[in-house]
Amino acid sequence: MLGFLLAEIELLYVWRQATVEAKIIIIFLMLFSIVAWTVMASKAMQMRRAKKLNRLFEAEYRNQPNVLNIHDRRIQVEGCPLFAVYQVGSVSLDARLRSLSGATSQTRRTSISLKSMEHVKRALESAVASEAIKQESGLILLAIAVSGGPFLGLLGTVWGVMSTFSRVAMMGEATLTAMAPGVAAALVTTVAGLLVAIPSMFGYNWLVHNLRVLTVELDNFAQDLVSKMEAEYLPDE
């Protein structure tokens, strides 16, 4: 308890000794840290929910007798990347099965041409890319925190040390007592920058890894979906 109080008193003393520029940088880094932690928490919850919904949807998808069965039942699964890809592919396939000489038919045809299937494939590829981009949104803030935090801290430190030496030179008294408070206050900005960058680095790497795994799962699912569509609706040559 005593050690905590001493550390708090020390931080308050260093804060008072910091220059205005260093205080502005520290406040900015504190705000940046809040944003980075918010992004990490929200993206972690988003990916966790996406994984759970993907497992549930895939289990349902595997048990369907027809590739368009889920689409025909008008099921909606918000926040599920696999369902989003499935929905795009199903809508594209359904539209081409129902189109007949440019007119809309109430019943589906039992087969589809190879050219139409290529259009369905491209729609699925676009859906996979869109879902990957959606999951990746927000990670740029963590990348900026990782790369920019230390540099902002270094800027504050260099600026603070420069101000300290300038003040000591004007006073004409180069003693440890005169220099230590300013140098200590200047170094605080580097500490603040590292405290922003280090957690953001671990969070960013963890999120990027999970994003890559999710993207591979989306690609594999899209390929499996195309294979089922071809098996059911593409006539044998």
N, C-alpha and C positions, 0 to 999 in steps of 0.2 A: 504493500500500500504506500509506504514511504517512497519507494523507488518510482512508483507511478506519479506521485505528486511532484517529485523532483524533476521527472521528465517533462511533466506538464508545465512547470515553472520555467524550465529551460527553453521549451518551445515558445512560450509567451515572450520570454526575454529576447530570443532570436528574432521573433516576429516584429518586435518593436524596433530592433536594430536594422531590419531590412529596409532597403530603399523603396520608394514608391513604385519604381519599375518592377522590382522583384515581387512586391505584393500583388501587383496586377497580374504578373505571370503565374504566381501561385494560385490566385483566385481562378484564373482561366483554366489552369490545370485541374483544379478541384471540380470545376463544372464539367470539364472534359471527362474526368474520371466517373462522375455520376452518369453521364451519357453512355460511356463505354460499358459500365456495369449494367445499365438498363438494357442496352442492346444485347449483351451476353445473356442476361436472364430471359429476355423475351424470345431470342432465337433458340435458346436451349429448350424452353417450353414448347415453342412451335415445332421444333424437330422431334421432340419426345412425343407430342400429340400426333405428328405425321407418321411416325414409326408405328404407333399403336393402331391408328386407323388403317395404315397400309396392311398390317397383319390381318386385321378383321376383314377388310375388303378382299384381300387375296384368298383367304379361306372361303369366303362366299363365292368368289369368282371361279375357284377350282371346282366347286360343287354344282355349277350350272350346266344343264344339258346342251344349251345353245349359247353361242357367243354373244348374242344380242338379248339374252333373257333378262339381264339386269336392266338394260336400257328400256326394254318393253314394260318393265314393272315400275318405271318412273322413280327409281330410287335415287336419292340425293345424299351425298356424303361430303359435307363441307370440310375443307381443310385436309382432304386426303389426296396426296399427289397421284397415286395410282388410279384413283377414281377419275381424277381430272383428265388423265391421259386416256383412260378407257372411254370416257364420255365423248371426247373429241373424235376418237376413232369410230365409235359406234354411230354417232350422228352422221359422220361422213359416209360410212358404209350404208347406213339406213337410207340416206338421201339418194345414193346411187342405185340402190336396189329398187327404190320406188319410182325413180325417174324412168320414163318410157317415151322415147322420141321427143324429149323436151317437155313433156307434160307430166304432171304429178299423178301417180297412180295410188289407189287406196290399198293395194296389196303389193307385197314384195315379190320380186322375181326370185327364182331359186338359184340364180347364178349371176356372176359379175364378170366383166371382161378384165383382161390383164391390165389394160390401160387405166380402167377405173380403180383397180386395186393399187396401182402405182400412186394415184392421187390420195388414196386412203393412207398409204405408207408415208407420204410427205406430210400429211396432216398430223400423223402420229409423231413424226420427227419434230415438227414444229411445236407440238404440245409438250414433248419432253424438254425441249430447250426452254420453253416458257416457264415450266414448273421449276427447272433448275435456276433460272434467273430470279423467280419469285422467292425461292428459298435462300438465295444468295443476297437478297436485298438487305442492306444494313451493315454487311460485313466491311464495307469500305470505311466506315467510321472506326472500326477496330484497327484496320490497317493503318489509318492515319494516326491513331493513338500510339500504335507500336513504333512507327517511324518518326512521328513528330514530337511525342512527349519528351524523349531524351534531349532532342535539339532545343526545345523551348527551355528545358531546365538548364542546359548548358549556356544558352543565351543569358538567362538570368544570373547564372554564376559569373560568367565573364563580365557582364555589366556591373554586377555588385563588387567584384574584385577591383575593376577599373575605378569605380567610384571611391572605394576604400583607399586605394593607393593615391588617388588624386587628393582626397581629403587629408591624408597623412602628409603628403608633400606640401600642401598649403599650410598645415600646422607646423611643419618642420620638426615633427616628433615621431620617429619611426620606432616605437616601442611595441611590445607584444600586447600591452593593455589597449593601445590605441588601434591596433590592427585586427586583433582577434575577433571582436564582435562583428565587424563588417564582413570579414572573410567567412565566419560561421553563418551569418545571415545569407551570404551569397551562395554558399554550398547547399542551403536548404532547397533552393529551386531545382538543383540537380536531383536531390532526393525525391522531390515532388514529381519530377518528370519520370524518374524510374518507377515510382509507385503507380504511375498511370500506365507506363509501357509494359511492365512485367506481367501483371494480371491480364492485360489486353492481349499480350503475345500468346499466353497459354490458352486463353479463351478462343482467340482467332484460330490457332492451329487445331484445337479440338473441333470447332465448328466446321472448318474447312474439310477435315477428315470425314466427319459425318455427312457433309454435303456431297463429297465424292462418292461415298458409299450409296447415298440416296440416288444420285445420278445414275450409277451403274444399275441399281435396282430398277429404275425407270426404263433404262435402255433394254434390260433383259425382259421386263414385262411387255414393252412395246413389241419386241421381236416375237415373244410368245403369242401375243394377241394377233399379230399379223399372220402367224402360222395357223392359228385356229380359224381365222377368217378365210384364209386361202383354202384350208382343208374343207370348210363347209360350203363356200360360195364360189370358189374358182374351179371351173370345169376341167377335167383331165383332158389333155390333148392326145 
